[in-house]
Amino acid sequence: LPPPDLEFSVLENGMRVVTVDKGGVTALLGLFVDAGSAFETEQNVGVSHMAELMAWRSSELKGHLDTAKELEALGVSAVCQSNREHILYQAECLRDAAGTVVPLMMANVTAPLLLPDEMAEACHG
């Protein structure tokens, strides 16, 4: 099989996007943030891990419960992983749901609410 064609673009907000259309019924969405533990200082050690724990919670777009209900209703598998170099927000969904999932993912990264009760639950629960 020939390798899939990669399409590179830049959004108005500066986000770089790589698209690979394999023509399948599912979509795998990934958003990489250059903010892994390698970028932490003594003053903010652990912040990348906290970002991982707070993934897919309340944002300016939707609250945590509404986000969780929407992802579940769409059958989305959503995860977040942090490592030394980056934080990866990832969602696997039906192709038709990608247009709904991308705004949820973007709001989670660019406009999280970081509510105290959700932070406590993420740390202890």
C-alpha positions in Angstrom: 0.0 0.0 0.0 1.3 3.5 -0.7 1.8 5.8 2.3 -1.1 8.1 3.0 -0.9 11.7 1.8 -0.1 14.2 4.6 -1.7 17.7 4.4 -0.1 20.5 6.5 -1.9 23.7 7.4 -1.8 26.5 9.9 -5.0 27.8 11.6 -5.5 31.6 12.2 -4.5 31.1 15.9 -1.2 29.7 14.8 -2.0 26.0 15.5 -0.3 23.7 13.1 -2.4 20.9 11.8 -1.4 17.7 10.1 -4.2 15.7 8.4 -4.1 12.2 7.1 -7.3 11.0 5.4 -7.3 7.2 5.2 -11.0 7.1 4.2 -12.1 5.0 7.2 -15.2 5.3 9.4 -13.2 6.3 12.4 -11.0 9.3 13.2 -8.1 9.5 15.5 -7.5 13.1 16.7 -4.4 14.2 18.6 -3.4 17.5 19.9 0.2 17.9 21.1 1.2 20.7 23.5 4.9 21.5 23.9 4.6 21.5 27.7 6.0 18.3 29.1 7.9 17.9 32.3 11.1 19.0 30.6 9.7 22.6 30.6 8.9 22.7 34.3 10.8 24.7 36.8 11.3 24.3 40.5 8.3 26.7 41.0 5.9 24.7 38.8 7.1 21.1 39.1 4.2 18.7 38.4 2.1 21.1 36.4 2.2 18.9 33.3 1.0 15.9 35.3 -1.8 18.1 36.7 -2.8 19.1 33.2 -3.1 15.4 32.4 -5.3 14.8 35.4 -7.5 17.8 34.5 -8.0 16.8 30.9 -11.6 16.5 29.6 -13.0 18.4 32.6 -14.8 21.8 32.7 -13.9 24.4 30.1 -15.5 27.7 29.0 -17.3 25.7 26.4 -18.9 23.0 28.7 -18.9 21.7 32.2 -17.3 18.4 33.1 -20.5 16.5 33.3 -21.8 17.8 29.9 -18.4 17.1 28.3 -18.4 13.5 29.7 -22.0 12.9 28.6 -21.3 14.2 25.1 -18.2 12.1 24.7 -20.0 9.1 25.9 -23.1 9.7 23.7 -20.7 9.9 20.7 -18.8 6.8 21.7 -15.6 8.7 22.0 -12.5 7.2 23.6 -10.7 10.3 25.1 -7.3 10.2 26.9 -4.5 12.6 27.9 -0.9 11.6 28.4 2.0 13.8 29.6 5.6 13.0 29.2 9.0 14.7 29.2 8.4 16.6 25.9 4.7 17.2 25.5 1.2 16.7 26.6 -1.0 14.7 24.2 -4.8 15.1 24.2 -6.2 12.2 22.1 -9.7 11.2 21.0 -10.9 8.3 18.8 -14.4 8.6 17.4 -16.5 8.0 14.4 -15.5 10.2 11.5 -18.8 12.1 11.6 -18.3 13.1 15.2 -14.9 14.7 14.7 -16.5 18.1 14.1 -18.1 17.9 17.6 -15.0 16.5 19.3 -12.4 19.0 18.1 -14.1 22.0 19.7 -14.3 20.1 23.0 -10.6 19.2 22.8 -9.6 22.8 21.9 -11.6 24.3 24.7 -10.1 21.8 27.2 -6.6 22.9 26.2 -7.1 26.6 25.6 -9.9 27.5 28.0 -10.0 25.1 31.0 -11.8 26.4 34.1 -9.6 24.5 36.6 -12.3 24.4 39.2 -11.1 23.8 42.8 -13.5 20.8 43.4 -12.4 19.2 40.1 -8.7 19.7 40.9 -9.2 18.1 44.3 -11.0 15.2 42.8 -8.3 14.7 40.2 -5.6 14.7 42.9 -7.4 12.5 45.4 -10.0 10.6 43.6 
